[in-house]
Amino acid sequence: MNKKQDIVAISLHQTDSNIKESVNKTPQELKLACRIKDVAGSRDLYIYNGIDKYILYTLLKELE
């Protein structure tokens, strides 16, 4: 009933077409989503669009 699982080593290689595509892509311009000013701690928190939700959650918990 129990199946033995195999561990398989893999390696990833970029092909020439992938390299050309990644060079042509321009990074997205950062756009400020909100700014939180902590008056008690005299800190500013700048949050930009595209932030990972787990990072945002952690930052907001630190302000409590």
PQR file of N, CA, C, O and H, with PARSE charges and radii, in Angstrom:
ATOM      1  N   MET A   1       0.807  -1.196   0.000 -0.4000 1.5000
ATOM      2  CA  MET A   1       0.000   0.000   0.000 -0.0000 2.0000
ATOM      3  C   MET A   1       0.856   1.268   0.000  0.5500 1.7000
ATOM      4  O   MET A   1       0.550   2.220  -0.718 -0.5500 1.4000
ATOM      5  N   ASN A   2       1.906   1.287   0.785 -0.4000 1.5000
ATOM      6  CA  ASN A   2       2.763   2.470   0.814 -0.0000 2.0000
ATOM      7  C   ASN A   2       3.698   2.451  -0.384  0.5500 1.7000
ATOM      8  O   ASN A   2       4.379   1.462  -0.656 -0.5500 1.4000
ATOM      9  H   ASN A   2       2.155   0.514   1.368  0.4000 1.0000
ATOM     10  N   LYS A   3       3.708   3.562  -1.083 -0.4000 1.5000
ATOM     11  CA  LYS A   3       4.599   3.677  -2.228 -0.0000 2.0000
ATOM     12  C   LYS A   3       5.875   4.375  -1.795  0.5500 1.7000
ATOM     13  O   LYS A   3       5.835   5.374  -1.077 -0.5500 1.4000
ATOM     14  H   LYS A   3       3.154   4.365  -0.862  0.4000 1.0000
ATOM     15  N   LYS A   4       6.984   3.854  -2.227 -0.4000 1.5000
ATOM     16  CA  LYS A   4       8.257   4.485  -1.937 -0.0000 2.0000
ATOM     17  C   LYS A   4       8.459   5.654  -2.893  0.5500 1.7000
ATOM     18  O   LYS A   4       8.352   5.506  -4.111 -0.5500 1.4000
ATOM     19  H   LYS A   4       7.017   3.043  -2.810  0.4000 1.0000
ATOM     20  N   GLN A   5       8.750   6.809  -2.323 -0.4000 1.5000
ATOM     21  CA  GLN A   5       8.949   7.994  -3.155 -0.0000 2.0000
ATOM     22  C   GLN A   5      10.417   8.135  -3.501  0.5500 1.7000
ATOM     23  O   GLN A   5      11.293   7.909  -2.667 -0.5500 1.4000
ATOM     24  H   GLN A   5       8.837   6.929  -1.334  0.4000 1.0000
ATOM     25  N   ASP A   6      10.669   8.508  -4.733 -0.4000 1.5000
ATOM     26  CA  ASP A   6      12.030   8.695  -5.203 -0.0000 2.0000
ATOM     27  C   ASP A   6      12.400  10.170  -5.164  0.5500 1.7000
ATOM     28  O   ASP A   6      11.558  11.033  -5.413 -0.5500 1.4000
ATOM     29  H   ASP A   6       9.957   8.691  -5.410  0.4000 1.0000
ATOM     30  N   ILE A   7      13.629  10.452  -4.858 -0.4000 1.5000
ATOM     31  CA  ILE A   7      14.169  11.806  -4.934 -0.0000 2.0000
ATOM     32  C   ILE A   7      15.022  11.865  -6.190  0.5500 1.7000
ATOM     33  O   ILE A   7      15.968  11.096  -6.358 -0.5500 1.4000
ATOM     34  H   ILE A   7      14.312   9.751  -4.655  0.4000 1.0000
ATOM     35  N   VAL A   8      14.665  12.797  -7.068 -0.4000 1.5000
ATOM     36  CA  VAL A   8      15.347  12.899  -8.352 -0.0000 2.0000
ATOM     37  C   VAL A   8      16.024  14.258  -8.435  0.5500 1.7000
ATOM     38  O   VAL A   8      15.386  15.288  -8.220 -0.5500 1.4000
ATOM     39  H   VAL A   8      13.896  13.422  -6.931  0.4000 1.0000
ATOM     40  N   ALA A   9      17.289  14.261  -8.741 -0.4000 1.5000
ATOM     41  CA  ALA A   9      18.022  15.514  -8.907 -0.0000 2.0000
ATOM     42  C   ALA A   9      17.719  16.100 -10.283  0.5500 1.7000
ATOM     43  O   ALA A   9      17.712  15.378 -11.280 -0.5500 1.4000
ATOM     44  H   ALA A   9      17.807  13.423  -8.916  0.4000 1.0000
ATOM     45  N   ILE A  10      17.471  17.393 -10.336 -0.4000 1.5000
ATOM     46  CA  ILE A  10      17.228  18.072 -11.603 -0.0000 2.0000
ATOM     47  C   ILE A  10      18.102  19.313 -11.675  0.5500 1.7000
ATOM     48  O   ILE A  10      18.569  19.811 -10.651 -0.5500 1.4000
ATOM     49  H   ILE A  10      17.477  17.980  -9.526  0.4000 1.0000
ATOM     50  N   SER A  11      18.318  19.800 -12.859 -0.4000 1.5000
ATOM     51  CA  SER A  11      19.011  21.067 -13.038 -0.0000 2.0000
ATOM     52  C   SER A  11      18.310  21.827 -14.156  0.5500 1.7000
ATOM     53  O   SER A  11      17.847  21.235 -15.131 -0.5500 1.4000
ATOM     54  H   SER A  11      17.938  19.395 -13.691  0.4000 1.0000
ATOM     55  N   LEU A  12      18.240  23.142 -14.002 -0.4000 1.5000
ATOM     56  CA  LEU A  12      17.564  23.992 -14.980 -0.0000 2.0000
ATOM     57  C   LEU A  12      18.602  24.787 -15.758  0.5500 1.7000
ATOM     58  O   LEU A  12      19.554  25.315 -15.184 -0.5500 1.4000
ATOM     59  H   LEU A  12      18.617  23.622 -13.210  0.4000 1.0000
ATOM     60  N   HIS A  13      18.412  24.863 -17.043 -0.4000 1.5000
ATOM     61  CA  HIS A  13      19.324  25.600 -17.906 -0.0000 2.0000
ATOM     62  C   HIS A  13      18.518  26.578 -18.745  0.5500 1.7000
ATOM     63  O   HIS A  13      17.445  26.242 -19.246 -0.5500 1.4000
ATOM     64  H   HIS A  13      17.639  24.433 -17.509  0.4000 1.0000
ATOM     65  N   GLN A  14      19.038  27.791 -18.896 -0.4000 1.5000
ATOM     66  CA  GLN A  14      18.387  28.778 -19.748 -0.0000 2.0000
ATOM     67  C   GLN A  14      18.804  28.548 -21.190  0.5500 1.7000
ATOM     68  O   GLN A  14      19.984  28.369 -21.495 -0.5500 1.4000
ATOM     69  H   GLN A  14      19.910  28.064 -18.490  0.4000 1.0000
ATOM     70  N   THR A  15      17.810  28.555 -22.070 -0.4000 1.5000
ATOM     71  CA  THR A  15      18.116  28.454 -23.487 -0.0000 2.0000
ATOM     72  C   THR A  15      18.368  29.851 -24.031  0.5500 1.7000
ATOM     73  O   THR A  15      18.074  30.845 -23.367 -0.5500 1.4000
ATOM     74  H   THR A  15      16.852  28.700 -21.823  0.4000 1.0000
ATOM     75  N   ASP A  16      18.905  29.923 -25.226 -0.4000 1.5000
ATOM     76  CA  ASP A  16      19.197  31.222 -25.829 -0.0000 2.0000
ATOM     77  C   ASP A  16      17.946  32.065 -25.996  0.5500 1.7000
ATOM     78  O   ASP A  16      18.006  33.282 -25.821 -0.5500 1.4000
ATOM     79  H   ASP A  16      19.144  29.115 -25.765  0.4000 1.0000
ATOM     80  N   SER A  17      16.808  31.456 -26.333 -0.4000 1.5000
ATOM     81  CA  SER A  17      15.578  32.217 -26.521 -0.0000 2.0000
ATOM     82  C   SER A  17      15.101  32.808 -25.204  0.5500 1.7000
ATOM     83  O   SER A  17      14.584  33.925 -25.188 -0.5500 1.4000
ATOM     84  H   SER A  17      16.759  30.467 -26.475  0.4000 1.0000
ATOM     85  N   ASN A  18      15.262  32.081 -24.087 -0.4000 1.5000
ATOM     86  CA  ASN A  18      14.867  32.603 -22.784 -0.0000 2.0000
ATOM     87  C   ASN A  18      15.740  33.781 -22.365  0.5500 1.7000
ATOM     88  O   ASN A  18      15.248  34.731 -21.757 -0.5500 1.4000
ATOM     89  H   ASN A  18      15.682  31.173 -24.100  0.4000 1.0000
ATOM     90  N   ILE A  19      17.019  33.724 -22.684 -0.4000 1.5000
ATOM     91  CA  ILE A  19      17.923  34.811 -22.343 -0.0000 2.0000
ATOM     92  C   ILE A  19      17.539  36.072 -23.110  0.5500 1.7000
ATOM     93  O   ILE A  19      17.524  37.163 -22.539 -0.5500 1.4000
ATOM     94  H   ILE A  19      17.418  32.951 -23.178  0.4000 1.0000
ATOM     95  N   LYS A  20      17.230  35.934 -24.395 -0.4000 1.5000
ATOM     96  CA  LYS A  20      16.841  37.092 -25.197 -0.0000 2.0000
ATOM     97  C   LYS A  20      15.555  37.712 -24.683  0.5500 1.7000
ATOM     98  O   LYS A  20      15.435  38.937 -24.650 -0.5500 1.4000
ATOM     99  H   LYS A  20      17.243  35.048 -24.859  0.4000 1.0000
ATOM    100  N   GLU A  21      14.588  36.891 -24.280 -0.4000 1.5000
ATOM    101  CA  GLU A  21      13.321  37.408 -23.761 -0.0000 2.0000
ATOM    102  C   GLU A  21      13.524  38.150 -22.450  0.5500 1.7000
ATOM    103  O   GLU A  21      12.912  39.197 -22.235 -0.5500 1.4000
ATOM    104  H   GLU A  21      14.686  35.897 -24.306  0.4000 1.0000
ATOM    105  N   SER A  22      14.380  37.623 -21.564 -0.4000 1.5000
ATOM    106  CA  SER A  22      14.587  38.260 -20.269 -0.0000 2.0000
ATOM    107  C   SER A  22      15.350  39.575 -20.411  0.5500 1.7000
ATOM    108  O   SER A  22      15.162  40.480 -19.598 -0.5500 1.4000
ATOM    109  H   SER A  22      14.877  36.773 -21.739  0.4000 1.0000
ATOM    110  N   VAL A  23      16.212  39.700 -21.435 -0.4000 1.5000
ATOM    111  CA  VAL A  23      16.953  40.939 -21.655 -0.0000 2.0000
ATOM    112  C   VAL A  23      16.024  42.018 -22.190  0.5500 1.7000
ATOM    113  O   VAL A  23      16.166  43.186 -21.830 -0.5500 1.4000
ATOM    114  H   VAL A  23      16.365  38.965 -22.096  0.4000 1.0000
ATOM    115  N   ASN A  24      15.075  41.645 -23.045 -0.4000 1.5000
ATOM    116  CA  ASN A  24      14.177  42.621 -23.653 -0.0000 2.0000
ATOM    117  C   ASN A  24      13.108  43.128 -22.699  0.5500 1.7000
ATOM    118  O   ASN A  24      12.542  44.195 -22.936 -0.5500 1.4000
ATOM    119  H   ASN A  24      14.960  40.696 -23.338  0.4000 1.0000
ATOM    120  N   LYS A  25      12.817  42.408 -21.639 -0.4000 1.5000
ATOM    121  CA  LYS A  25      11.782  42.827 -20.699 -0.0000 2.0000
ATOM    122  C   LYS A  25      12.292  43.990 -19.865  0.5500 1.7000
ATOM    123  O   LYS A  25      13.409  43.956 -19.348 -0.5500 1.4000
ATOM    124  H   LYS A  25      13.277  41.541 -21.446  0.4000 1.0000
ATOM    125  N   THR A  26      11.474  45.006 -19.740 -0.4000 1.5000
ATOM    126  CA  THR A  26      11.831  46.119 -18.875 -0.0000 2.0000
ATOM    127  C   THR A  26      11.128  45.918 -17.539  0.5500 1.7000
ATOM    128  O   THR A  26       9.967  45.509 -17.505 -0.5500 1.4000
ATOM    129  H   THR A  26      10.567  45.033 -20.160  0.4000 1.0000
ATOM    130  N   PRO A  27      11.809  46.197 -16.455 -0.5600 1.5000
ATOM    131  CA  PRO A  27      11.164  46.025 -15.153  0.2800 2.0000
ATOM    132  C   PRO A  27      10.023  47.028 -14.995  0.5500 1.7000
ATOM    133  O   PRO A  27      10.069  48.144 -15.511 -0.5500 1.4000
ATOM    134  N   GLN A  28       9.010  46.595 -14.272 -0.4000 1.5000
ATOM    135  CA  GLN A  28       7.873  47.473 -14.063 -0.0000 2.0000
ATOM    136  C   GLN A  28       8.278  48.618 -13.146  0.5500 1.7000
ATOM    137  O   GLN A  28       9.057  48.446 -12.209 -0.5500 1.4000
ATOM    138  H   GLN A  28       8.972  45.688 -13.852  0.4000 1.0000
ATOM    139  N   GLU A  29       7.736  49.774 -13.439 -0.4000 1.5000
ATOM    140  CA  GLU A  29       8.017  50.936 -12.616 -0.0000 2.0000
ATOM    141  C   GLU A  29       7.314  50.767 -11.273  0.5500 1.7000
ATOM    142  O   GLU A  29       6.148  50.374 -11.217 -0.5500 1.4000
ATOM    143  H   GLU A  29       7.103  49.914 -14.201  0.4000 1.0000
ATOM    144  N   LEU A  30       8.030  51.065 -10.198 -0.4000 1.5000
ATOM    145  CA  LEU A  30       7.437  50.950  -8.881 -0.0000 2.0000
ATOM    146  C   LEU A  30       6.364  52.009  -8.694  0.5500 1.7000
ATOM    147  O   LEU A  30       6.580  53.187  -8.980 -0.5500 1.4000
ATOM    148  H   LEU A  30       8.977  51.384 -10.244  0.4000 1.0000
ATOM    149  N   LYS A  31       5.198  51.575  -8.210 -0.4000 1.5000
ATOM    150  CA  LYS A  31       4.109  52.495  -7.976 -0.0000 2.0000
ATOM    151  C   LYS A  31       3.718  52.400  -6.509  0.5500 1.7000
ATOM    152  O   LYS A  31       3.370  51.326  -6.018 -0.5500 1.4000
ATOM    153  H   LYS A  31       5.023  50.618  -7.978  0.4000 1.0000
ATOM    154  N   LEU A  32       3.776  53.511  -5.826 -0.4000 1.5000
ATOM    155  CA  LEU A  32       3.477  53.554  -4.407 -0.0000 2.0000
ATOM    156  C   LEU A  32       1.998  53.277  -4.186  0.5500 1.7000
ATOM    157  O   LEU A  32       1.140  53.964  -4.741 -0.5500 1.4000
ATOM    158  H   LEU A  32       4.058  54.384  -6.225  0.4000 1.0000
ATOM    159  N   ALA A  33       1.704  52.269  -3.374 -0.4000 1.5000
ATOM    160  CA  ALA A  33       0.317  51.918  -3.068 -0.0000 2.0000
ATOM    161  C   ALA A  33      -0.160  52.688  -1.838  0.5500 1.7000
ATOM    162  O   ALA A  33      -1.278  53.205  -1.820 -0.5500 1.4000
ATOM    163  H   ALA A  33       2.401  51.711  -2.924  0.4000 1.0000
ATOM    164  N   CYS A  34       0.685  52.763  -0.816 -0.4000 1.5000
ATOM    165  CA  CYS A  34       0.313  53.550   0.366 -0.0000 2.0000
ATOM    166  C   CYS A  34       1.540  53.869   1.191  0.5500 1.7000
ATOM    167  O   CYS A  34       2.590  53.240   1.054 -0.5500 1.4000
ATOM    168  H   CYS A  34       1.592  52.343  -0.831  0.4000 1.0000
ATOM    169  N   ARG A  35       1.384  54.858   2.048 -0.4000 1.5000
ATOM    170  CA  ARG A  35       2.447  55.272   2.963 -0.0000 2.0000
ATOM    171  C   ARG A  35       1.841  55.315   4.353  0.5500 1.7000
ATOM    172  O   ARG A  35       0.812  55.956   4.571 -0.5500 1.4000
ATOM    173  H   ARG A  35       0.532  55.369   2.159  0.4000 1.0000
ATOM    174  N   ILE A  36       2.472  54.640   5.283 -0.4000 1.5000
ATOM    175  CA  ILE A  36       1.984  54.623   6.665 -0.0000 2.0000
ATOM    176  C   ILE A  36       3.020  55.328   7.520  0.5500 1.7000
ATOM    177  O   ILE A  36       4.200  54.978   7.511 -0.5500 1.4000
ATOM    178  H   ILE A  36       3.308  54.119   5.106  0.4000 1.0000
ATOM    179  N   LYS A  37       2.561  56.323   8.254 -0.4000 1.5000
ATOM    180  CA  LYS A  37       3.465  57.083   9.119 -0.0000 2.0000
ATOM    181  C   LYS A  37       3.193  56.687  10.558  0.5500 1.7000
ATOM    182  O   LYS A  37       2.082  56.851  11.061 -0.5500 1.4000
ATOM    183  H   LYS A  37       1.603  56.607   8.261  0.4000 1.0000
ATOM    184  N   ASP A  38       4.222  56.163  11.215 -0.4000 1.5000
ATOM    185  CA  ASP A  38       4.133  55.774  12.615 -0.0000 2.0000
ATOM    186  C   ASP A  38       4.632  56.955  13.443  0.5500 1.7000
ATOM    187  O   ASP A  38       5.836  57.191  13.546 -0.5500 1.4000
ATOM    188  H   ASP A  38       5.124  56.030  10.805  0.4000 1.0000
ATOM    189  N   VAL A  39       3.691  57.691  14.030 -0.4000 1.5000
ATOM    190  CA  VAL A  39       4.050  58.899  14.763 -0.0000 2.0000
ATOM    191  C   VAL A  39       4.804  58.557  16.047  0.5500 1.7000
ATOM    192  O   VAL A  39       5.759  59.244  16.407 -0.5500 1.4000
ATOM    193  H   VAL A  39       2.713  57.499  13.946  0.4000 1.0000
ATOM    194  N   ALA A  40       4.375  57.492  16.741 -0.4000 1.5000
ATOM    195  CA  ALA A  40       5.006  57.128  18.009 -0.0000 2.0000
ATOM    196  C   ALA A  40       6.459  56.713  17.817  0.5500 1.7000
ATOM    197  O   ALA A  40       7.323  57.092  18.608 -0.5500 1.4000
ATOM    198  H   ALA A  40       3.598  56.934  16.449  0.4000 1.0000
ATOM    199  N   GLY A  41       6.730  55.949  16.786 -0.4000 1.5000
ATOM    200  CA  GLY A  41       8.088  55.466  16.548 -0.0000 2.0000
ATOM    201  C   GLY A  41       8.848  56.300  15.551  0.5500 1.7000
ATOM    202  O   GLY A  41       9.999  56.000  15.234 -0.5500 1.4000
ATOM    203  H   GLY A  41       6.028  55.642  16.144  0.4000 1.0000
ATOM    204  N   SER A  42       8.222  57.343  15.052 -0.4000 1.5000
ATOM    205  CA  SER A  42       8.772  58.222  14.014 -0.0000 2.0000
ATOM    206  C   SER A  42       9.363  57.418  12.852  0.5500 1.7000
ATOM    207  O   SER A  42      10.503  57.634  12.441 -0.5500 1.4000
ATOM    208  H   SER A  42       7.287  57.587  15.309  0.4000 1.0000
ATOM    209  N   ARG A  43       8.555  56.484  12.333 -0.4000 1.5000
ATOM    210  CA  ARG A  43       8.961  55.657  11.187 -0.0000 2.0000
ATOM    211  C   ARG A  43       7.970  55.857  10.059  0.5500 1.7000
ATOM    212  O   ARG A  43       6.793  56.130  10.294 -0.5500 1.4000
ATOM    213  H   ARG A  43       7.629  56.308  12.666  0.4000 1.0000
ATOM    214  N   ASP A  44       8.447  55.720   8.841 -0.4000 1.5000
ATOM    215  CA  ASP A  44       7.598  55.743   7.656 -0.0000 2.0000
ATOM    216  C   ASP A  44       7.684  54.392   6.977  0.5500 1.7000
ATOM    217  O   ASP A  44       8.765  53.820   6.838 -0.5500 1.4000
ATOM    218  H   ASP A  44       9.404  55.498   8.650  0.4000 1.0000
ATOM    219  N   LEU A  45       6.534  53.886   6.554 -0.4000 1.5000
ATOM    220  CA  LEU A  45       6.476  52.607   5.852 -0.0000 2.0000
ATOM    221  C   LEU A  45       5.875  52.865   4.478  0.5500 1.7000
ATOM    222  O   LEU A  45       4.726  53.294   4.369 -0.5500 1.4000
ATOM    223  H   LEU A  45       5.656  54.350   6.666  0.4000 1.0000
ATOM    224  N   TYR A  46       6.643  52.607   3.441 -0.4000 1.5000
ATOM    225  CA  TYR A  46       6.189  52.773   2.070 -0.0000 2.0000
ATOM    226  C   TYR A  46       5.863  51.400   1.505  0.5500 1.7000
ATOM    227  O   TYR A  46       6.709  50.506   1.516 -0.5500 1.4000
ATOM    228  H   TYR A  46       7.576  52.258   3.530  0.4000 1.0000
ATOM    229  N   ILE A  47       4.646  51.230   1.012 -0.4000 1.5000
ATOM    230  CA  ILE A  47       4.216  49.952   0.447 -0.0000 2.0000
ATOM    231  C   ILE A  47       3.930  50.170  -1.032  0.5500 1.7000
ATOM    232  O   ILE A  47       3.163  51.056  -1.407 -0.5500 1.4000
ATOM    233  H   ILE A  47       3.959  51.957   1.003  0.4000 1.0000
ATOM    234  N   TYR A  48       4.559  49.347  -1.865 -0.4000 1.5000
ATOM    235  CA  TYR A  48       4.422  49.466  -3.307 -0.0000 2.0000
ATOM    236  C   TYR A  48       3.549  48.351  -3.862  0.5500 1.7000
ATOM    237  O   TYR A  48       3.453  47.273  -3.275 -0.5500 1.4000
ATOM    238  H   TYR A  48       5.182  48.627  -1.561  0.4000 1.0000
ATOM    239  N   ASN A  49       2.916  48.617  -4.995 -0.4000 1.5000
ATOM    240  CA  ASN A  49       2.100  47.596  -5.656 -0.0000 2.0000
ATOM    241  C   ASN A  49       2.961  46.387  -5.976  0.5500 1.7000
ATOM    242  O   ASN A  49       4.128  46.523  -6.343 -0.5500 1.4000
ATOM    243  H   ASN A  49       2.994  49.493  -5.472  0.4000 1.0000
ATOM    244  N   GLY A  50       2.377  45.203  -5.833 -0.4000 1.5000
ATOM    245  CA  GLY A  50       3.077  43.971  -6.133 -0.0000 2.0000
ATOM    246  C   GLY A  50       3.781  43.357  -4.935  0.5500 1.7000
ATOM    247  O   GLY A  50       4.469  42.347  -5.081 -0.5500 1.4000
ATOM    248  H   GLY A  50       1.429  45.093  -5.535  0.4000 1.0000
ATOM    249  N   ILE A  51       3.624  43.948  -3.746 -0.4000 1.5000
ATOM    250  CA  ILE A  51       4.277  43.386  -2.567 -0.0000 2.0000
ATOM    251  C   ILE A  51       3.658  42.029  -2.256  0.5500 1.7000
ATOM    252  O   ILE A  51       2.456  41.829  -2.429 -0.5500 1.4000
ATOM    253  H   ILE A  51       3.066  44.769  -3.628  0.4000 1.0000
ATOM    254  N   ASP A  52       4.476  41.117  -1.805 -0.4000 1.5000
ATOM    255  CA  ASP A  52       4.006  39.793  -1.415 -0.0000 2.0000
ATOM    256  C   ASP A  52       3.109  39.933  -0.187  0.5500 1.7000
ATOM    257  O   ASP A  52       3.435  40.676   0.738 -0.5500 1.4000
ATOM    258  H   ASP A  52       5.453  41.279  -1.665  0.4000 1.0000
ATOM    259  N   LYS A  53       1.987  39.226  -0.177 -0.4000 1.5000
ATOM    260  CA  LYS A  53       1.017  39.396   0.905 -0.0000 2.0000
ATOM    261  C   LYS A  53       1.582  38.966   2.254  0.5500 1.7000
ATOM    262  O   LYS A  53       1.182  39.508   3.285 -0.5500 1.4000
ATOM    263  H   LYS A  53       1.722  38.623  -0.929  0.4000 1.0000
ATOM    264  N   TYR A  54       2.492  38.015   2.271 -0.4000 1.5000
ATOM    265  CA  TYR A  54       3.082  37.570   3.535 -0.0000 2.0000
ATOM    266  C   TYR A  54       4.036  38.620   4.101  0.5500 1.7000
ATOM    267  O   TYR A  54       4.112  38.800   5.316 -0.5500 1.4000
ATOM    268  H   TYR A  54       2.817  37.574   1.434  0.4000 1.0000
ATOM    269  N   ILE A  55       4.752  39.301   3.237 -0.4000 1.5000
ATOM    270  CA  ILE A  55       5.634  40.379   3.677 -0.0000 2.0000
ATOM    271  C   ILE A  55       4.802  41.537   4.209  0.5500 1.7000
ATOM    272  O   ILE A  55       5.126  42.124   5.241 -0.5500 1.4000
ATOM    273  H   ILE A  55       4.690  39.155   2.250  0.4000 1.0000
ATOM    274  N   LEU A  56       3.727  41.860   3.496 -0.4000 1.5000
ATOM    275  CA  LEU A  56       2.846  42.934   3.945 -0.0000 2.0000
ATOM    276  C   LEU A  56       2.252  42.611   5.309  0.5500 1.7000
ATOM    277  O   LEU A  56       2.215  43.469   6.191 -0.5500 1.4000
ATOM    278  H   LEU A  56       3.464  41.383   2.658  0.4000 1.0000
ATOM    279  N   TYR A  57       1.791  41.387   5.484 -0.4000 1.5000
ATOM    280  CA  TYR A  57       1.219  40.969   6.765 -0.0000 2.0000
ATOM    281  C   TYR A  57       2.241  41.108   7.886  0.5500 1.7000
ATOM    282  O   TYR A  57       1.906  41.576   8.974 -0.5500 1.4000
ATOM    283  H   TYR A  57       1.821  40.690   4.767  0.4000 1.0000
ATOM    284  N   THR A  58       3.474  40.709   7.635 -0.4000 1.5000
ATOM    285  CA  THR A  58       4.526  40.809   8.639 -0.0000 2.0000
ATOM    286  C   THR A  58       4.828  42.259   8.992  0.5500 1.7000
ATOM    287  O   THR A  58       5.000  42.589  10.166 -0.5500 1.4000
ATOM    288  H   THR A  58       3.746  40.329   6.751  0.4000 1.0000
ATOM    289  N   LEU A  59       4.892  43.123   7.989 -0.4000 1.5000
ATOM    290  CA  LEU A  59       5.157  44.537   8.241 -0.0000 2.0000
ATOM    291  C   LEU A  59       4.053  45.173   9.076  0.5500 1.7000
ATOM    292  O   LEU A  59       4.326  45.948   9.993 -0.5500 1.4000
ATOM    293  H   LEU A  59       4.752  42.855   7.036  0.4000 1.0000
ATOM    294  N   LEU A  60       2.826  44.845   8.760 -0.4000 1.5000
ATOM    295  CA  LEU A  60       1.710  45.426   9.499 -0.0000 2.0000
ATOM    296  C   LEU A  60       1.649  44.903  10.930  0.5500 1.7000
ATOM    297  O   LEU A  60       1.263  45.636  11.841 -0.5500 1.4000
ATOM    298  H   LEU A  60       2.604  44.215   8.016  0.4000 1.0000
ATOM    299  N   LYS A  61       2.026  43.640  11.135 -0.4000 1.5000
ATOM    300  CA  LYS A  61       2.077  43.106  12.493 -0.0000 2.0000
ATOM    301  C   LYS A  61       3.149  43.790  13.325  0.5500 1.7000
ATOM    302  O   LYS A  61       2.980  43.963  14.532 -0.5500 1.4000
ATOM    303  H   LYS A  61       2.339  43.045  10.395  0.4000 1.0000
ATOM    304  N   GLU A  62       4.260  44.183  12.690 -0.4000 1.5000
ATOM    305  CA  GLU A  62       5.342  44.850  13.401 -0.0000 2.0000
ATOM    306  C   GLU A  62       4.933  46.240  13.859  0.5500 1.7000
ATOM    307  O   GLU A  62       5.509  46.764  14.812 -0.5500 1.4000
ATOM    308  H   GLU A  62       4.398  44.042  11.709  0.4000 1.0000
ATOM    309  N   LEU A  63       3.961  46.843  13.211 -0.4000 1.5000
ATOM    310  CA  LEU A  63       3.507  48.173  13.607 -0.0000 2.0000
ATOM    311  C   LEU A  63       2.601  48.151  14.830  0.5500 1.7000
ATOM    312  O   LEU A  63       2.393  49.184  15.465 -0.5500 1.4000
ATOM    313  H   LEU A  63       3.493  46.418  12.436  0.4000 1.0000
ATOM    314  N   GLU A  64       2.067  46.995  15.163 -0.4000 1.5000
ATOM    315  CA  GLU A  64       1.166  46.905  16.334 -0.0000 2.0000
ATOM    316  C   GLU A  64       1.888  47.129  17.621  0.5500 1.7000
ATOM    317  O   GLU A  64       1.276  47.087  18.688 -0.5500 1.4000
ATOM    318  H   GLU A  64       2.237  46.155  14.648  0.4000 1.0000
TER
END
